């Protein structure tokens, strides 16, 4: 079938041929008089698939030439085309979306006139920055119209990896911390020791704070700060025996952990949601969070506390998602803004 290149669109004039192209995949936009207007992405794919020939400027255009033309006038076109091509080859109906999102993807067997789109897709290069603020803006756009946001990340070998994005609301089953008794602890370099056996056992048993080592309970600095702020723990210096205030504890903690305040805010928010929160160091994250007793169930979440303006490179994000998937957990980015924390879930997805 023949189409004529007109700038950056291709027009199929023959009514029968235009109808056949449109009806088999809903390519293009039918025009008055029976012709069909294809955007250059659709035309490139159809030429590559040997379903269309494009003529213009006295020659026939190959798919590679169309791709080069599109690249000149549309930055990042090659990334978007690889995603478009991959989704089409998977049998999905794909139409251009409204910037900054690239595509609307319809279920297999659907049609733009009768079937709502299933996903809104952003095509991304693995070398581009992961900007959480921009991601959440796009997520809000899709949520407002009851769509799912899918990130299609293209690597240097032109393979596409998909990530589904959603807001999460983690919630556990724990009640408030028992404040009926105040325990005494000694602060060392990067942990706190509680040597009162009965109180230590209760504190560890109720909320799984710290770890029992011999006859003592050892708390992390974040756990200690949380309990001091609640009024459930008083501290003294292990060397001098002098009292240690919350402000002094936080100052010490920042010296060994510069992002201590960020992590503490996320920790407090998760505790307020009834979760048991433990270190996520073994899994390459800040925290692992349990909905119930760790002795009876695995952690559901790996949580990474990040600032409001968090950015990263995609390989770093991909590594975190892959690791969480490998240990059957859900990775959450806990975006800390003031004292509020919002949670974003990223998971690999296969359309």
Beta strands, then each sheet from edge to edge (+ up, - down):
strand 1: 2-6
strand 2: 9-12
strand 3: 29-30
strand 4: 36-39
strand 5: 53-56
strand 6: 59-61
strand 7: 93-96
strand 8: 103-106
strand 9: 117-125
strand 10: 129-131
strand 11: 148-154
strand 12: 160-168
strand 13: 183-187
strand 14: 191-194
strand 15: 211-213
strand 16: 216-220
strand 17: 233-237
strand 18: 243-244
strand 19: 276-279
strand 20: 287-290
strand 21: 301-307
strand 22: 311-313
strand 23: 330-337
strand 24: 340-349
sheet 1: 3+ 4- 2+ 1- 5- 6+
sheet 2: 7+ 8- 9+ 11+ 12- 24+ 23- 21- 20+ 19-
sheet 3: 10+ 22-
sheet 4: 15+ 16- 14+ 13- 17- 18+
end
